[in-house]
Amino acid sequence: MSQSTDQPSLQNTPMSLVVSTGRTGTQFFAYMLDELVPDCLAVHEPNPDGFILATQRIREAFGDDEVITRFNKMRAPLFGELVAGSKTLYMESNNNLVPLLSALLSHYPHARVLHVVREPISYVASALNNVQNSTYTLHGDTDLRKRICADDFAHDPYHGHWQSLTQVEKLAWHWQAYNKMIREQAAGHPHYLSLSFERLFASGDPKPMQAALEFMTGREFSLDKLSTLLLNKQNHRERAGQPRQIRRLTEHEQDAIYAVIERCKDAHYLAGNLPRPV
């Protein structure tokens, strides 16, 4: 692919992209790499976060060159730090990159993609309880961001019916669509690794985290050190507590989640090769 911008590029710098549906602990990777790899520039959803570019990729059918031009411009300050400074690795965890993956992997073929997958019931419950800016939850009634949804895909079984879905059903759609979008773009990539959120953060075993970090960096990591960092994360979460009422899923809502996932199982969301929205 041709480079159509004079902005700094990282084509010769090791790059890792951590992607998911969100609510998968990916922010922790930036913390881990800051602690363990001094020459890694590790960021989580840096500003601008790429949300607008992701929607343009889907809704305005932005091609690969346009995506790369705008992505490199967005990341010019960070890429400039890498070019001028002592950092030799770049890691970005950001679910807004999901619709951009095929373009990014075409331009940065040596990039590594870590795909973190959380169990759907756990994901939806976490998203419902994650109040952002003290005002809204993802796909909730007060969510002001015009997020990618079933109405953006003419072939989606929920196209034209999005507004009739409950928030729980919308989150189930998001879980299915984003995980499928990642796999369709990256699963055939030579540097792709998928790991479960539960194995990384809830199993008590540091080996999955070791595998993730070694995959992203090509470095070796001590299991003892990782165990300590993971334990610190758990202790911090327990000390923080839960200052508000926890929203729990009913059995009916859990059934609805699996119904949405099943209905969307044959849909395809391959960014860069999408039918134009109608």
Summary of the structure (lengths in Angstrom):
residues: 278
radius of gyration: 18.8
end to end distance: 29.0
largest distance: 55.0
contacts: 849
relative contact order: 0.18
helix: 49%
strand: 10%
